[in-house]
Amino acid sequence: MGTKSHRRPVLIVTVSIVVVALAAVGIAALTGVFRHDDADALTSKRDAAPAAANIGGKRFVITYSDDSPAASVIAAAQSYGTNIIDSLPEQDRQALIAAASRFSVTIESVTAHSLGMAGISLSKELTADQVKEFITALGAADGIEAVETDLRMTVLDDTVPETPNDRYFSRQWGLTSDSYSINATGAWSQSTGKDVTVAVIDSGILPTHPDLKDNLLPGYDFISDPWMSRDNDGRDADPSDDGDSTDADICYQGSEAHPSSWHGSHVAGIIAASTNNERGVAGVAPNARILPVRALGRCGGTSTDIIDALTWASGGHVNGVPDNDNPAQVINMSLGGEGTCPAFYQKAINAAVKRGSIIVTAAGNEDMDAGEVAPAGCQNVITVGATGATGARSFYSNYGSVVDVSAPGGDPNTDDGIASTVDRSETTPAEPAYGYMMGTSQAAPHVSGTIALLRAINPSLTTEETTALLQDTSTPLSNCDRDACGTGIINAAAAVTELAARGTDPGPDPSPAPSTDPGPDPSPAPSTDGKPIKHHGPGICRSGDSDCRY
């Protein structure tokens, strides 16, 4: 919210991202999968992505001034994400060619994007020094406001606890009225987030998951690259998560193989999983609506795709894409990349906020200054750090003056993580499941869901008003001061009560408050031979097994 400083602390752990959406900023890889009951957790793992500082690159984002000839060409493009190099004004095209020719490379494509931005792809990678020279040369051309490297974003890379998993509401420690939970249960008698639209810009959604399908709105897939998208057709109206598993060295030299994360569905379930339905888990705002916006795929996603996704989700027009009939009141971005906030992200964020969206970002999972991570370090967003079950800052959670508040994200030293909706498969979708993950990727949707509770009471709340309300009603952390972890852990019940007391409540929520009694927790855990079912790492309870239920 407001102006955020970017103070760098003494200890900095440099991690990921060149174009990997929040592998660098979160801990959001699949932690453990349990079909619907009990399961073994996956082994703890963290993907090491290349550091963004002092690296080369071949993709860049140019922000043209609104009154420039190039911006007019971009605005007239039939579809954003398409190559417009032959349509650019000759002066701008020659400036690009001249800057590239310094290094004996060619311009492969110039793609049009929202807000007068263009994505530039070169024929080969430039060194770190060449990148600086290329940006300097191109930035001197008329009509250009900024030239920046395109950050590859990834889902925030999750840590994975080694403790066994279980299911149901009784395992959702982050939602209860305990001292270091968000007390969502205490808010449900006043608001369940009814009809508030929450966009999840992430890896897509599992559209048939029984705990998600009833709360989904029509979304969109903004991944331009068919290979990254994995559905072989680029942008389309199907935001389904096709899986983001990769083999070793496929994303960059030295990258590890990893299974599909189902990250977007896990985040969506934290926000608005169907509740009081005798299935799996409960959402923070169980009557909110999820707008799935897919921008991350295999090896992450590009900033240009994320910019278009953010524009569309907030109700802006994206050429070549049908307008969004359900502009999001809240936008969750559990993704990011290392580096201070680029101008192109700030411009897109400002435009989305002006349209009425409140943007929630994950602080990141590198135990470093969140001001050195985008979009967490941008202005006009609510940046969220992670805590464990004892109220302490999670060891991995980024910190610093840009962190506004904290929320449950899990810590392997104290808890199993955050339970939510996933798929049992490690590659492509197979069967709905539930699993634990931990990271600031999981903390952020606790805040997004809480804001949905608030905007159901007062739809006109601004980012500044919402941040102040969450901060004023938060619980201080046990081991972290305000300058590092925000004001503390959000308290949904206290925030809702405070807002309702101001006289902005339009009337009672017509839906009954969800029951907090999930029913008996099965004991013993379902099994085939007295032992938890195994499935290449996570334990799986299949829907046909005895004592298994959704």
VENBELTA-V665678 format. One line per field, one symbol per residue. burial: 1 if it has 9 or more other ideal C-beta (glycine too) atoms within 8 Angstrom, else 0. A space follows every 10 residues. Layout:
# VENBELTA-V665678
burial: ???
This chain:
# VENBELTA-V665678
burial: 1001010010 0101111111 1111111111 1111111111 1101111011 1100111111 1111100111 1011001011 1101100100 1110111111 0110101011 1111111111 1100010001 1011101110 1011011111 1111111111 1001111110 1111110001 1111111101 1111011111 1111111011 1110111011 1111100111 1001100011 1111110001 1100100111 1111111111 1111110011 1111111111 1111111111 1111111111 1111110111 1001011111 1111111110 1111111111 1110101111 1111111111 1111111111 1111111110 1111011111 1111111111 1100111111 1111100010 1111111111 1111111111 1111111100 1010011111 1011101001 0001111111 1111111111 0000100010 0001000000 1100111000 0110100111 1110100101
